[in-house]
Each structure stands twice: as structure tokens, then as C-alpha cells.
């Protein structure tokens, strides 16, 4: 089952595969503008989770949403990628497409990829947006993260649960290895090396990304701003992306 396109009906959209160093990502690309919004999903998800956010942003710039290797429509790599290798893959994609004024938008695990791109390939990132950054350094175990995710989903709307369940099934039998790669990563080691302006967005009721952790992230990145979205949880851009989009638009000035 392929992923429904994010682009509005009638838009000139391109969906293509990008292989690099033994792994392949899938990219959906449409729209025009002075900025490119590069959307990177979280663990167990795929580009389809950005459908609502893309709707709010596509009048403001070019939309490029990716399925990371082993997620969505992207094939499973021979070996599960680390966050660093995933960042290098996305960076190679940015270079190959000659994307300009890139605003890297990551959600959950996608924030770990986004921050590595910003630290390892600073020339490629104009700005970065970290939505519900992971992983809280005080709760970096699979059991604790699963418990927090269950807490968050318990108060979410059926739409969020349905989308999440569908994407987790598509993520396949290697999801355990993917969790290990996510939990092994230490994003705090590179926060201080990020030179681009960074916006950190947190849902008021986000159990996975608690307020004290998000404050630590904001204080550790030289040019970071923290904003909280009222009455939202970890999956804020799935449930209702309008408030997140408004924050991103104000941050980028588009």
C-alpha cells in the first residue's frame, strides 16, 4: 500500500527514490518559494503524518517530505541506520537536489536526524524546527518511552491513533532495531555545535517530551527558541497542525 500524496489536487508533485551508501529514502516534492520545508518524521511513522502541516505550509514555500529508510514507502536497508548515518543520507539528498534556504522540520525521532544534519552539515541548513524533541535523557529506555507514548496516545483523537497504528505496521518487523538506534543516540552531544537558528515546539500535554527536557534542549543550543502549543500532545502536527504551522511561519518569516 503506497502513501497518499501530501500535495493538494492538481499540484505538480514529484515522488522519487534517492539511494545513497546502501540505503534509500523516498521524497515527495512540490510547490515553490524562497524557502524549502524539509519534513522528517519520527519513529514508526512516514511522510504521511505531515499531511496537515504541509497543507498549512505549502503556500509559503517548497515542501519536501521524506520517508526514511525502512519507513513508509522506503525499502528496508540491509542494516538499521544510526541517527548520524541517517543525517548524512538526508544531507546527501539535499545536495543532490540543490535545495536552498532549507528549513529542516523534524518530529520526535526526526528531531534527532534534524539536529545531526544541522551540526554535521551546517552549510545546508538555514533554520531548524524541532517538534517534540527526543529522547529525554532521564528516560532513555525502550520501556519508559513506550509507557510515555501510551500515555500520550490515551488522550489523543482517534485520527492520531489510526494514523500511528497504520504507520507502525508499515515500519515492519525491524522496528525494535530502529528503537535501539534512536535510544543509542545522544543529541545533547551536538546541541552546542548547531549554528543555525532553531525553534523548539512542544505540546502542552506531551508526556514523551516533557517541559524540563525541552528547556534543557533550548538552553543547550546557542540560537534556540522554545514555544509551547496549548492543549496538544506529542503528535501535535497530526492532531491539528495549524498552531505549529503558525509558529513555523513566524519563525521563518515567510
C-alpha positions as CSV (number, residue, x, y, z in Angstrom):
1,X,0.0,0.0,0.0
2,X,1.6,3.3,-1.1
3,X,1.4,6.5,0.8
4,X,-1.3,9.0,-0.3
5,X,0.3,12.1,-1.7
6,X,0.5,15.2,0.6
7,X,0.2,17.6,-2.3
8,X,-3.2,19.2,-3.0
9,X,-5.2,18.1,-6.0
10,X,-3.8,19.4,-9.2
11,X,-0.4,20.3,-7.8
12,X,2.8,19.4,-9.7
13,X,4.2,16.8,-7.4
14,X,7.2,14.5,-7.7
15,X,7.7,11.3,-5.7
16,X,11.1,9.7,-6.2
17,X,13.7,7.4,-4.6
18,X,17.1,8.5,-3.5
19,X,19.7,5.8,-2.9
20,X,22.9,6.5,-1.1
21,X,25.5,4.4,0.7
22,X,23.3,1.3,0.8
23,X,20.1,3.0,2.0
24,X,17.2,4.6,0.2
25,X,14.8,7.4,1.1
26,X,11.6,8.4,-0.7
27,X,10.9,12.1,-1.2
28,X,7.7,13.9,-2.1
29,X,8.4,17.3,-3.6
30,X,6.0,20.0,-4.6
31,X,5.5,23.8,-4.5
32,X,7.7,26.8,-4.9
33,X,9.0,29.6,-2.8
34,X,12.1,31.2,-1.3
35,X,12.3,28.5,1.4
36,X,12.2,24.7,1.3
37,X,10.5,23.0,4.2
38,X,12.1,19.6,4.6
39,X,9.9,17.4,6.7
40,X,11.4,14.4,8.7
41,X,9.1,12.0,10.5
42,X,9.5,10.2,13.8
43,X,10.0,6.6,14.8
44,X,7.5,4.2,13.3
45,X,6.0,6.9,11.1
46,X,6.4,8.2,7.5
47,X,5.8,11.3,5.5
48,X,2.0,10.9,5.6
49,X,1.9,12.2,9.2
50,X,2.8,15.7,7.8
51,X,-0.3,15.9,5.6
52,X,-2.0,18.6,7.8
53,X,1.2,20.6,8.4
54,X,2.0,20.5,4.7
55,X,-1.4,21.9,3.9
56,X,-0.7,25.0,6.1
57,X,2.9,25.5,4.8
58,X,2.7,24.8,1.0
59,X,1.6,28.4,0.2
60,X,4.8,29.6,2.0
61,X,7.4,27.6,0.2
62,X,8.5,24.3,-1.3
63,X,7.5,21.2,0.5
64,X,9.8,18.2,0.6
65,X,8.7,15.3,2.8
66,X,10.7,12.1,3.2
67,X,10.2,8.5,4.1
68,X,13.4,7.5,5.9
69,X,14.8,4.0,5.1
70,X,12.5,1.3,6.3
71,X,9.5,3.6,6.8
72,X,6.5,4.5,4.7
73,X,7.3,3.6,1.1
74,X,11.1,3.4,1.6
75,X,12.7,-0.1,1.4
76,X,14.3,-1.6,4.5
77,X,18.1,-1.2,4.5
78,X,20.4,-4.2,5.0
79,X,21.4,-2.7,8.3
80,X,19.5,-0.3,10.5
81,X,20.9,3.2,10.2
82,X,22.2,5.2,13.1
83,X,20.9,8.8,13.5
84,X,24.2,10.1,12.2
85,X,24.1,7.9,9.1
86,X,20.5,8.9,8.5
87,X,21.5,12.6,8.8
88,X,24.3,12.0,6.2
89,X,21.8,10.4,3.9
90,X,19.4,13.3,4.1
91,X,22.3,15.7,3.7
92,X,23.4,13.9,0.5
93,X,19.8,14.2,-0.7
94,X,19.7,18.0,-0.1
95,X,22.9,18.4,-2.0
96,X,21.8,16.2,-4.9
97,X,18.6,18.2,-5.3
98,X,20.4,21.5,-4.7
99,X,17.8,22.6,-2.2
100,X,18.2,26.2,-1.0
101,X,17.1,28.1,2.2
102,X,16.3,24.7,3.8
103,X,14.2,24.7,6.9
104,X,14.6,21.3,8.4
105,X,11.5,20.3,10.3
106,X,11.8,17.2,12.4
107,X,9.2,15.5,14.6
108,X,10.1,13.2,17.6
109,X,12.9,10.9,16.3
110,X,13.1,13.2,13.3
111,X,14.4,15.9,15.5
112,X,17.5,13.8,16.2
113,X,18.1,13.5,12.5
114,X,17.5,17.2,12.0
115,X,19.9,18.3,14.7
116,X,22.6,16.0,13.3
117,X,22.2,17.5,9.9
118,X,22.4,21.0,11.4
119,X,25.6,20.0,13.3
120,X,27.3,17.9,10.7
121,X,26.3,19.8,7.6
122,X,25.7,23.4,8.8
123,X,26.0,24.9,5.3
124,X,22.9,23.0,4.2
125,X,20.5,24.3,7.0
126,X,19.1,27.8,7.1
127,X,16.9,27.1,10.1
128,X,15.7,24.1,12.0
129,X,12.4,23.2,13.8
130,X,12.4,20.5,16.4
131,X,8.8,19.4,17.2
132,X,8.6,17.3,20.3
133,X,12.4,16.6,20.5
134,X,13.6,13.2,21.7
135,X,14.9,11.4,23.6
136,X,14.6,12.7,27.2
137,X,17.9,11.9,28.7
138,X,16.3,10.9,32.0
139,X,14.1,8.3,30.4
140,X,16.2,6.8,27.7
141,X,14.9,3.2,27.8
142,X,12.6,1.4,25.5
143,X,10.2,0.5,28.3
144,X,10.0,4.1,29.6
145,X,9.5,5.5,26.1
146,X,6.7,3.0,25.3
147,X,5.0,3.9,28.5
148,X,5.2,7.6,27.7
149,X,3.8,7.0,24.2
150,X,0.9,5.1,25.6
151,X,0.2,7.9,28.0
152,X,0.2,10.4,25.1
153,X,-2.0,8.3,22.8
154,X,-4.5,7.7,25.6
155,X,-5.7,11.3,25.3
156,X,-5.4,11.7,21.6
157,X,-8.2,11.7,19.0
158,X,-9.0,8.5,17.0
159,X,-7.4,10.1,13.9
160,X,-4.0,10.2,15.6
161,X,-4.2,6.6,16.9
162,X,-5.3,5.4,13.4
163,X,-2.5,7.1,11.6
164,X,0.1,5.9,14.1
165,X,-1.1,2.3,14.1
166,X,-1.1,2.2,10.3
167,X,2.5,3.6,10.0
168,X,3.9,1.4,12.8
169,X,2.6,-1.7,10.9
170,X,4.3,-0.4,7.7
171,X,7.5,0.1,9.6
172,X,7.9,-3.6,9.7
173,X,9.5,-6.3,11.9
174,X,12.7,-4.3,12.3
175,X,11.1,-1.7,14.5
176,X,12.9,-3.0,17.6
177,X,16.3,-2.3,15.9
178,X,15.1,1.2,14.9
179,X,14.2,1.9,18.5
180,X,17.6,0.8,19.6
181,X,19.2,3.2,17.2
182,X,17.0,6.0,18.4
183,X,17.8,5.3,22.1
184,X,21.5,4.9,21.5
185,X,21.8,8.4,20.0
186,X,22.8,11.3,22.3
187,X,21.6,14.5,20.7
188,X,22.9,16.6,23.6
189,X,26.4,15.9,22.4
190,X,25.9,18.1,19.3
191,X,23.5,20.8,20.6
192,X,26.3,23.2,21.2
193,X,27.7,22.7,17.6
194,X,24.5,24.0,15.9
195,X,24.9,27.5,14.5
196,X,21.5,27.9,12.7
197,X,18.5,29.4,14.5
198,X,16.4,26.7,16.0
199,X,12.7,26.7,17.0
200,X,11.7,24.0,19.5
201,X,7.9,23.3,19.7
202,X,6.3,21.3,22.5
203,X,2.7,20.3,23.0
204,X,1.5,21.4,26.5
205,X,0.4,17.8,27.3
206,X,3.4,16.0,25.7
207,X,4.4,13.1,28.0
208,X,7.2,11.9,25.7
209,X,9.0,15.3,25.5
210,X,8.5,16.9,29.0
211,X,8.9,20.6,29.6
212,X,12.2,20.4,31.6
213,X,13.8,18.3,28.8
214,X,12.7,20.8,26.2
215,X,14.0,23.7,28.3
216,X,17.3,21.9,28.5
217,X,17.4,21.5,24.7
218,X,16.6,25.1,24.2
219,X,19.3,26.3,26.7
220,X,21.9,24.0,25.1
221,X,21.5,25.2,21.5
222,X,23.1,28.7,21.0
223,X,20.3,30.3,19.0
224,X,17.3,28.4,20.1
225,X,13.7,29.5,21.0
226,X,11.2,27.3,22.8
227,X,7.4,27.7,22.3
228,X,4.6,25.6,23.7
229,X,1.4,24.8,22.0
230,X,-1.6,24.7,24.3
231,X,-3.9,21.7,24.5
232,X,-1.7,19.5,22.3
233,X,0.4,16.4,23.0
234,X,3.3,14.6,21.3
235,X,1.6,14.2,18.0
236,X,0.7,17.9,17.7
237,X,1.2,18.2,13.9
238,X,-1.1,15.2,13.2
239,X,-4.0,16.2,15.5
240,X,-4.2,19.8,14.4
241,X,-1.1,21.3,12.8
242,X,-2.4,24.9,12.5
243,X,-0.8,26.2,15.7
244,X,2.6,24.6,14.8
245,X,2.4,26.0,11.3
246,X,1.8,29.5,12.7
247,X,4.8,29.2,14.9
248,X,7.0,27.9,12.0
249,X,5.8,30.7,9.6
250,X,6.5,33.4,12.2
251,X,10.0,31.8,12.9
252,X,11.0,31.6,9.2
253,X,9.4,35.0,8.3
254,X,7.9,33.6,5.1
